Amino acid sequence: QFEVGFAQSSALGVDISRAAAEFLAKIGMGDRANLFARTMHYKSATPESDENLVKAVMEAVDAGMTSMTFVSKATPRQTRESFNLDTPEIHIDQVGKSFTYAREQGITDLTLDPEHSFEAMRGTIEDREFFMKMCVAAYEGGCRKIVLCDTNGETTPEEIKQSLLWLHSIGEKITDPDFGPRWQKMMAEMQWGLHLHDDSTYALASTMGAIDTDRLDHVDM
């Protein structure tokens, strides 16, 4: 899969998308490559009122793309610092509605890229609950792939492994009668990926260890 766009971009640019698609076709990978548009979730009152989100989604549609990745923040702290939200839960709602909007426009292959995923999974109870609610909101909006990100490249191989094992076992401990079934349904259908940065030179070792857990569907290279 090939991603086109930037996490902080206002829109992906239809010309770039078409150029990438033409290049992949030229080298014989047009029928095997899945071109992604990559953009932030909306920041306005509603998805429809956010000019950047609407432009990014519609340019993806105009370019014939059916895949899109939305970038989010995985912890309340990151949400407060990046988006100045006094109530981080608003971010969860925004993420879910972004996926719903994109799906309604014909984008059928949807991925969540939650930055600082491993900070959330090894963090406080508040961090973990926030991250779990975001995953469920994304799923209920139409997302079927979540790429777990070590955004600062500081998570050790053992922490990566333990986080993946936690992710796939925490459902057994959920007692909330409403959230528990929603989490289990999400886990049954979600595909999980891994996106590691190499700032601390752990990326290769962490990737190999993560693959050994048999809890991943793909890794980013």
C-alpha positions in Angstrom: 0.0 0.0 0.0 1.2 3.5 -0.8 0.1 6.6 1.2 -0.2 10.0 -0.4 -0.5 13.1 1.8 0.8 14.4 5.1 -0.6 14.2 8.6 -0.7 18.0 9.0 -1.7 18.8 5.4 -4.8 20.8 4.6 -5.6 18.5 1.7 -3.8 15.8 -0.2 -3.8 17.3 -3.7 -5.6 15.5 -6.5 -2.7 16.0 -9.0 -0.2 14.3 -6.7 -2.7 11.4 -6.2 -3.1 10.9 -10.0 0.6 11.2 -10.6 1.3 8.5 -8.0 -1.4 6.2 -9.5 0.1 6.7 -13.0 3.6 6.0 -11.7 2.5 2.7 -10.1 0.7 1.7 -13.2 3.9 2.5 -15.3 6.0 0.2 -13.2 3.5 -2.6 -13.3 2.0 -2.3 -9.8 -1.2 -0.5 -10.7 -3.4 -3.6 -10.0 -1.5 -4.5 -6.8 -1.1 -1.2 -5.1 -3.7 0.4 -2.8 -3.2 4.1 -2.9 -4.1 5.9 0.3 -5.1 9.5 1.0 -3.7 10.6 4.4 -5.2 13.5 6.2 -6.2 14.7 9.7 -9.7 14.3 11.1 -11.9 17.4 11.1 -11.5 20.2 13.6 -14.7 22.2 13.0 -18.1 21.8 14.5 -19.1 19.1 12.0 -17.3 17.1 9.3 -19.3 18.9 6.6 -18.3 22.3 7.9 -14.6 21.6 7.9 -13.2 22.9 4.6 -10.0 20.9 4.8 -11.6 17.6 5.5 -14.2 18.1 2.7 -11.5 19.1 0.2 -9.3 16.1 1.1 -12.1 13.6 0.9 -13.6 15.0 -2.3 -10.1 15.2 -4.0 -9.6 11.5 -3.1 -12.9 10.6 -4.6 -12.2 12.7 -7.7 -8.9 10.8 -8.1 -10.7 7.5 -8.0 -9.3 6.6 -4.6 -11.3 4.3 -2.3 -8.8 4.3 0.6 -8.1 6.9 3.3 -6.1 7.1 6.5 -7.1 9.5 9.2 -4.4 10.6 11.8 -5.5 11.1 15.4 -3.9 11.5 18.8 -4.1 8.5 21.1 -3.9 10.1 24.6 -5.8 12.9 26.3 -2.5 14.8 26.9 -1.6 14.8 23.2 -5.2 15.9 22.4 -5.0 18.8 24.8 -1.6 19.9 23.6 -2.2 19.5 19.9 -5.8 20.6 19.5 -6.3 22.8 22.6 -9.3 20.7 23.6 -10.4 21.2 27.2 -12.5 18.0 26.8 -10.4 15.4 25.1 -13.5 13.2 24.6 -14.5 15.6 21.8 -11.6 14.2 19.8 -13.1 10.7 20.0 -16.4 12.0 18.6 -14.5 13.8 15.8 -12.6 10.7 14.8 -15.8 8.6 14.6 -17.7 11.2 12.6 -14.7 11.7 10.2 -14.9 8.1 9.2 -18.6 8.2 8.8 -18.4 11.2 6.5 -15.6 9.7 4.4 -17.6 6.4 4.1 -20.7 8.3 3.0 -18.7 9.9 0.2 -17.7 6.5 -1.2 -14.3 5.9 0.6 -14.7 2.3 1.6 -11.2 1.2 2.8 -10.7 3.3 6.0 -7.7 3.3 8.4 -7.0 5.0 11.7 -3.4 6.1 12.5 -3.4 7.0 16.2 -0.2 8.8 17.0 1.5 7.8 20.3 -0.5 4.5 20.4 2.1 2.8 22.7 2.2 5.7 25.0 -1.5 5.2 25.5 -1.3 1.5 26.0 1.4 1.6 28.6 0.0 4.7 30.2 -2.5 5.5 32.9 -6.0 4.1 33.1 -7.3 7.3 31.6 -4.9 6.9 28.7 -6.0 3.4 28.0 -9.7 4.0 28.3 -9.3 7.0 25.9 -7.5 5.0 23.4 -10.0 2.1 23.6 -12.9 4.4 23.1 -11.3 6.0 20.1 -10.7 2.6 18.5 -14.4 1.7 19.0 -15.6 5.1 17.7 -13.4 4.7 14.5 -14.8 1.2 14.0 -18.4 2.3 14.4 -17.7 5.1 11.8 -16.5 2.5 9.3 -12.8 2.0 10.0 -11.5 -1.5 9.6 -7.8 -1.0 10.0 -5.8 0.5 12.9 -2.1 1.2 12.6 -0.5 1.3 16.0 2.2 4.0 16.1 5.3 4.5 18.1 5.5 8.1 17.0 8.6 9.1 18.9 10.5 5.9 18.4 11.1 5.4 22.1 9.1 2.2 22.9 11.3 -0.8 23.7 10.7 -4.2 22.0 9.4 -5.7 25.2 6.9 -2.8 25.7 5.7 -3.2 22.1 5.1 -6.9 22.8 3.4 -6.4 26.1 1.2 -3.7 24.6 0.0 -6.0 21.8 -0.7 -8.8 24.3 -2.7 -6.3 26.5 -4.6 -5.1 23.5 -5.8 -8.5 22.6 -6.6 -9.6 26.1 -8.2 -6.6 27.8 -11.6 -7.4 26.4 -12.0 -10.2 28.9 -11.7 -7.7 31.7 -14.2 -5.2 30.5 -17.3 -5.1 32.9 -19.2 -2.3 31.3 -22.3 -4.0 29.8 -22.5 -1.4 27.0 -18.9 -0.9 26.0 -17.8 -4.5 26.5 -19.8 -5.9 23.5 -18.9 -3.0 21.3 -15.2 -3.6 22.1 -15.5 -7.3 21.4 -17.3 -6.6 18.1 -14.5 -4.2 17.0 -11.8 -6.6 17.9 -13.4 -9.4 15.9 -13.4 -7.4 12.7 -10.4 -5.0 13.0 -7.1 -5.5 11.2 -4.1 -4.3 13.2 -0.9 -2.8 11.7 2.3 -1.5 13.1 4.2 1.8 12.4 7.4 2.3 14.2 10.0 5.1 14.2 13.7 4.3 14.7 14.7 7.2 16.9 16.1 4.9 19.6 17.2 2.2 17.1 14.5 -0.2 18.4 12.3 -0.4 15.2 13.7 -3.5 13.6 13.9 -5.5 16.8 10.5 -4.3 17.9 8.9 -5.2 14.5 10.3 -8.7 14.6 9.2 -9.2 18.2 5.7 -7.8 17.4 5.4 -10.2 14.4 6.2 -13.1 16.7 3.2 -12.3 18.9 0.9 -13.2 15.9 -1.3 -10.2 16.8 -0.7 -8.2 13.6 -2.0 -8.2 10.1 0.6 -5.9 8.5 3.6 -3.7 9.3 4.6 -0.3 7.7 8.0 -0.1 6.1 
